[in-house]
């Protein structure tokens, strides 16, 4: 097969599929509530109950400097919401969010996030399935089409560029989740407040 015959869109979707099926999803097996919310150092960002009782992700809209350490819960919800759910809503939505909302509009974000490991895994899996289902149907023309107003300041970028970005973000934060799980086990942590120490 020559380079000209390659289906680049299919390769991008297959890359995400392989990472999800072979790396990220298996690494979530056996995740406990304590591990999901583990704060290995003080000042972590996580998923917490707001004053209205609904759970939301910590952090201001602007990136903190320096960035804080974040929990597995935070990283999972960053992938589920920040990568998959808001993009699915913005570009393939059901009409429940006004059409003038770009992909950074907070109206695309779910009102409540899961506070348990089982809920977090199910939520992430559902968000992945929705995003994957949408991008799997795109042909070459759609992959090359600019994002337009819904892409905000990335409006001139093609859909394929957004998919590349989402893949990169998913693999980046998925790798961090794997490292946190390794540290939780290797340091003998048992609660969400166990601080990083090397077990004897």
C-alpha positions in Angstrom: 0.0 0.0 0.0 1.4 3.4 -0.9 1.2 6.5 1.2 -1.4 8.0 -1.0 -3.7 5.0 -0.4 -3.6 5.2 3.4 -6.8 6.1 5.2 -5.3 8.7 7.6 -8.6 9.2 9.4 -9.0 5.5 10.1 -5.4 5.4 11.4 -6.2 8.2 13.9 -9.3 6.4 15.1 -7.4 3.1 15.3 -4.6 4.8 17.4 -7.2 5.9 20.0 -8.9 2.4 19.9 -5.6 0.6 20.5 -4.6 2.8 23.4 -8.0 2.5 25.0 -8.4 -1.2 24.6 -4.8 -2.3 25.3 -3.6 0.4 27.8 -5.9 2.8 29.5 -9.1 0.7 30.1 -7.2 -2.3 31.5 -5.3 0.0 33.8 -8.5 1.0 35.5 -9.5 -2.5 36.5 -9.8 -2.9 40.3 -9.7 0.9 41.0 -11.0 1.6 44.5 -12.7 4.7 45.8 -9.7 5.5 48.1 -7.3 5.2 45.1 -9.6 7.2 42.8 -9.4 10.2 45.2 -5.8 9.6 46.5 -4.0 12.8 47.2 -0.3 11.8 47.3 0.8 15.3 48.3 -1.0 18.3 49.9 -2.8 20.7 47.7 -3.9 18.2 45.0 -6.8 19.0 42.6 -9.5 16.4 42.6 -13.2 16.0 42.1 -15.1 17.4 45.1 -18.6 18.3 46.2 -19.6 21.9 45.6 -21.9 23.8 47.9 -24.9 22.5 45.9 -23.8 18.9 46.6 -22.9 18.3 43.0 -19.4 17.0 42.3 -17.1 19.1 40.1 -13.5 19.1 39.0 -11.1 21.4 41.0 -9.3 24.3 39.4 -9.9 27.6 37.7 -10.4 27.9 34.0 -6.9 29.4 33.6 -3.9 27.0 34.0 -2.3 27.3 37.4 1.4 28.1 37.6 3.0 25.9 38.6 0.4 23.2 37.9 -0.7 21.2 40.9 -0.5 17.5 41.4 -3.9 16.0 40.4 -5.7 12.9 41.6 -6.7 9.9 39.5 -10.3 11.2 39.7 -9.2 14.6 38.3 -7.3 13.0 35.5 -10.1 10.6 34.6 -12.6 13.5 34.5 -10.2 15.7 32.5 -10.2 13.0 29.8 -13.9 12.2 30.1 -15.1 15.8 30.1 -12.2 17.9 28.8 -11.3 15.6 26.0 -14.4 13.5 25.0 -17.7 14.9 26.4 -17.4 18.6 25.5 -16.1 17.8 22.0 -18.9 15.3 21.4 -21.4 17.9 22.6 -19.9 20.7 20.6 -19.5 18.9 17.2 -22.0 16.0 17.4 -24.5 17.3 20.0 -28.2 16.5 20.4 -29.2 20.2 20.3 -29.5 20.6 24.1 -26.7 23.2 24.1 -27.3 26.3 22.0 -25.7 26.2 18.5 -23.6 29.3 19.2 -21.6 27.5 22.0 -18.0 26.8 21.0 -16.1 23.8 22.3 -14.8 25.7 25.3 -18.3 26.8 26.4 -19.0 25.5 30.0 -22.6 24.7 28.9 -21.1 21.5 27.3 -19.9 20.3 30.7 -22.0 17.8 32.7 -23.7 19.3 35.8 -22.4 16.5 38.1 -19.4 14.2 38.1 -19.0 10.8 39.7 -17.5 10.7 43.2 -16.8 6.9 43.2 -14.3 4.8 41.3 -16.9 2.6 39.7 -18.9 5.7 38.7 -15.8 7.4 37.3 -14.8 4.4 35.2 -18.3 4.0 33.8 -18.5 7.7 33.1 -15.2 7.7 31.3 -16.1 4.6 29.3 -19.4 6.1 28.2 -17.7 9.4 27.2 -15.1 7.5 25.2 -17.7 5.3 23.5 -19.6 8.4 22.4 -16.6 10.2 21.1 -15.3 7.1 19.4 -18.6 6.4 17.8 -18.8 9.9 16.3 -15.3 10.1 14.9 -15.5 6.5 13.5 -18.2 7.7 11.1 -16.2 10.5 9.6 -15.0 10.3 6.0 -12.0 12.0 4.4 -13.9 15.1 3.6 -15.2 15.5 7.2 -11.7 14.9 8.5 -10.3 17.7 6.4 -13.1 20.2 7.1 -12.2 23.1 9.3 -13.7 23.2 12.7 -15.3 26.6 12.1 -16.8 28.7 14.9 -17.3 25.8 17.2 -13.5 25.4 17.3 -13.1 28.9 18.7 -9.5 30.1 18.1 -8.8 26.7 16.4 -11.5 27.4 13.8 -9.2 27.0 10.8 -7.9 23.6 12.0 -9.4 20.5 10.4 -11.3 17.9 12.4 -8.3 15.6 12.0 -6.1 18.0 14.0 -8.6 18.0 16.8 -8.6 14.2 16.9 -4.8 14.1 17.0 -5.0 16.5 19.9 -7.6 14.4 21.8 -5.5 11.3 21.2 -2.4 13.0 22.6 -4.2 14.3 25.6 -5.8 10.9 26.4 -2.5 9.1 26.2 -0.7 11.8 28.2 -3.2 11.8 31.1 -3.8 8.0 30.8 -0.1 7.5 31.4 -0.2 9.7 34.4 -3.1 7.6 35.8 -1.0 4.5 35.4 2.0 6.0 37.3 -0.3 7.1 40.1 -1.7 3.6 40.4 1.9 2.2 40.5 2.8 4.7 43.2 -0.3 4.0 45.3 0.6 0.3 45.3 4.4 0.6 45.7 4.2 3.1 48.6 1.7 1.1 50.5 -1.0 3.8 50.4 -4.4 2.7 51.8 -6.4 5.9 52.1 -7.0 9.0 50.1 -4.9 11.0 52.6 -1.9 8.7 52.5 1.1 10.9 51.6 3.9 9.7 49.4 6.4 7.7 51.4 8.5 4.7 50.5 7.4 1.6 52.2 10.1 -0.5 54.0 
